């Protein structure tokens, strides 16, 4: 009987990595929405992370350096254009 062992390798960006996080709520017409969210470094526009919001609309980006950050919310349904949430600063508690 063969047993396979898999190990998950976690990597972090050395330039943007830190102990802070950003917590945001994605809504559509004041209701939680599941959307793709991109986290970009404000100074250069570089895409640093990307993820999908949960069913309650929440998105968390962890292990970040202090900002400033820009979040782009992309609507995969094509109903709306991309939205931008600007000037987010990462904090220890995500506020």
N, C-alpha and C positions, 0 to 999 in steps of 0.2 A: 504494500500500500504506500503510495507516494504522498508525501505531505509537502505542500508548497507554503512557504512563508513569504508574505509580502510586507515590505516596510514602506511607510509613507514618508517621503522626504519633504520637509517643509522648508521653503526658501523665503528669504526676506530681502527686499531691496535695501542695500546698505545705505544709500543716500536718503531715502524717504522713510526709513524704518525708525520707530520710536516706541514710546510707551503710551501714546495717546490714541484716542478714537473719536470718530464722528458717528452720531446717531441721527438719522433723519426719518421723516414720515413722508411717503409718496401718496398723494391723493389725486383723485380725478373728480371734479365737481363736489368737493368736500367729502368724498368717500374714499376709503383706502383702495389703493390700486397696485397691481403687480406689474412692475415695469423694470426695464434694464436701466441701471444707473452707472454712470462713469465718473470716476474720481480723477480729476486732473490737477496738476501743480499749476497754480495761477500764474507764476512768473513766466513760464515757458509754454504752457498749454499741454505739457506732456501727459499722456494717459498713464496713470500709475496703477489703478485698480479698476475692476468692473465687477458688477454682481447684479442679481435680481432681488427686488424687494420681496418680502414675505407676503403671505396672504392678508396680513393686517396692515400692509403698506410700509412696514419698517425695514430699514436698511442700515447695517452697521459696517463700518470700515474700521478695523482695529490695527494696532501696532504701527501707528503713524507718527511722523515728526510733526512739530508745530507748523501751521499753515503759512500762508493762506492757500486754501483749496477752492476749487470750483467743482460743483456736481452738476452733471447733465443727466436729465431724465429722458429716455428715449421711448417713444410710443410705438410698439411693434404692431399695433392694430392699424396704424396709418390714419387714425381719426384726428390726431393732433400733431403739431410739430414738436420738436424737442424743446424742453423747458430747461432753464438754467437756474440753479440755486447758487448764488455767488458769495464769495468772501466768507467761507466757513473756516473757522479755526478749530483744530482738533483740541480736545481737552481730556483730562484723566477720566472724568465721569461721562463724557460724551455729550454734554450739554452745549 
